Amino acid sequence: MNAADMLPASDTLWLALVVLGGSLAASLIFLGVLLGRLRETERRLDEKESRHETVLDRLQENEFRLRTIIESEPECVKLQAEDGTVLEINPAGLRLVDANQPADIIGRKIFSVVAPEYFDIYRENMRRVFAGEAVVYEFRAITLKNRVAWMETHAAPLRDARGNIYALLGITRDITEHKQAEEQARRHQTELARVARLSTMGEMATGIAHELNQPLSAIANFSRGCIRRLRSGGMSPQELIVPLEEVCEQAERAGDILRHVRDFVRKREPRLKSLDVNQIVRAVVKFTEHEARHQCTHVRLNLDPLLPKVAADAIMIEQVIVNLVRNAIEAMTEVTPSRREIVIQTRLFESDSVEVEVADTGPGIEGGLIDQVFDQFFTTKPEGVGMGLAISRSIIESHGGKIRAESSRDGGAILRFTLKISAQQSHRRERADSIHS
Amino acid sequence: MNEPTVFIVDDDQAVARSLRWLIESVRLRVENFGSAQAFIDGYDAARPGCLVLDVRMPGMSGLELQERLAAQRIHIPIIFITGHGDVQMAVRAVQAGAFDFVEKPFNDQDLLDRIQRAITRDAEWRDRDLQQARLRALFATLTPRETEVLELVVEGLSNKAVANALGLSAKTVEVHRAKVMEKMHARSLSDLVKMAMQRQG
């Protein structure tokens, strides 16, 4: 059989073979390409995956590192949810709250270790943190083993990638020792004040003796003078009236001294309440109004309306302000009536106190006498006994405040005293400040 | 003007008035001063009497007033009135020449007695001062020669010994001596000796 004869049949076969072979080759090439692509993708995927793994590794490493830092951190580090649930806490934190294992505290509310009287303060600070603030607060803690301790927490918000606050990060330390030292220092101060008061009482006794001697001597002299004249005769009863009136006056003077001493000695401990100083100032102005008007004295008020409340005994502080206002009124009797003015101001003082200032337009205080004005029986007034400012100082000091006197540049006297802001109030004020800022 | 006066210096007006009332009851003249300065300004040293002074006073104290008077050679007797616990101050005052002191509250008779004694003392002082002034005036009338003679005579020298010492005749000494006796108003030699001693004292 020759090839030509066989052509149609073999042709077809060849064609079929060629076609088949061609398509096979093409397919193979295509496959090869595909495989290549696949390998490329695979390689890329591998690469990506390994990169991914590196990132994950790094993340894990980072977390591990952070965890190590937090775990070995000597101070309590904890995360809390908005409702106070403890999410995480480090070993130092466990020790701080006397927990044996994490389960003792994690998942529980932080309030299980906060003294009830500090619940409000604690909640308020948590609220501030979840509002985005960083805060520092102190509280009394009662640990899981009922140990009482003072704690200080520095707390800040933790945010997720979208910036939402999801936890409170708190670092807490035990400040019990510090608090005790503070308390001891305070007790020491009180003791010092007591000793000072005792020696002041010694001085006062001498002062009283000297002061009472004056009217008593006068009474004795007037009476003896009368007796001598009566004995020697030739004295009309009318002539006795004047010296006897003097005797009465001096007896009253002695009585006044004793009354002041009694007021001074019957000093009770101040009953501190949270109160508005401005209100007391206004009350005092009201009941000294008559005296002021009688002396043509104008009283002007310049009171800070945003003043926080102070911890004070209302009656005592009233007495102090009355003393200062009366002193001011009396100091100005020599001044031209149109110039008699008392200005009472209140203001915040050194962030933890309120200052009350009573200024007059009188002759002021002689430079050398500034230190003496608060001494018992120091007076420049003919009718004065010199107890007002001494009592005022005693009251202000028993409140933990300070009282000072000075002469103003315009010549009048300025008396200032401070009172501590009450504890709840200082807290509220901080909040007000944070809102303003 | 020669009547003795009790000068009271006390810043406590009521006490000062009461002292005056008491002291006037024994018919003594009294004048009150409200401060040490007021006394310094108002007091005439020629006026006899005594000073009743409160130790404690604002401004110039009683002790300071005492110092000021001493510096001005004013020798009025001072009775200090001291309060309770001022005894040390009183002791200082007496050491500085105060006449006396009474402690408050005092017995009236006690104070009045001390005032009387102080007034007597003041009179004595003034009398002595007067005597001395008179003597100084008499001595001033003598000539230098008469003074020389006087000094030797009062030492107890005889006329003859004085004459020898001064190189004069006994007769001349006798004339000088008679002149001295006359000028000094001395009645005897012993009078003259007393006067010479007083002048020195």
Interface residues (C-beta under 8 A of the other chain):
Chain A: T206 A209 H210 N213 Q214 P215 L216 S217 A218 I219 A220 N221 F222 R224 G225 C226 R228 R229 S232 P243 E246 E249 Q250 R253
Chain B: D12 A14 V15 R17 S18 L19 W21 L22 E24 S25 V26 R56 G83 H84 G85 K104 P105 F106 D108
